[in-house]
């Protein structure tokens, strides 16, 4: 996620077709040879329109990510929730530094003593501590790690 302070206003950026596309891409994505063609057919569009709209939504940061979700532990990797205490005047700088790490899956501002929360995703379990150390060096601030103790599956779909 991007910092709310730099998030573009989506109300003027997306139209009804974009909303329908966003809603159609949440769950039940077709696992076929031409998935974008299949999505387009459901929406009354052509494949090129679906791909172009999706790319525009990503470029304009209306969507920050489009891709599959994996159970990374099953393929040898790791996820970990992390948090930092960032001085308000440095939030933008630190947010940009943290978001530059490819291991950062998303980043949220919170009203809490630990005001920046993000998820680290690494190819190996030992990559979590290594990435946290590199973020600490880059930002000059400590990273607090909150490893998963128990897993829950919650399917969340957001109506656009």
Secondary structure, DSSP 8 states (H G I E B T S, - for coil): ---TTT---STTT--HHHHHHHHHTSS----STTHHHHHHHHHT--HHHHHHHHHHHHHTTSSS--S----GGGGT-EEEEEEE---GGGHHHHHHHHHTSTTEEEEEE-SSSS-EEEEEEESSTTHHHHHHHHHHHHHSS--EEE--SS----------
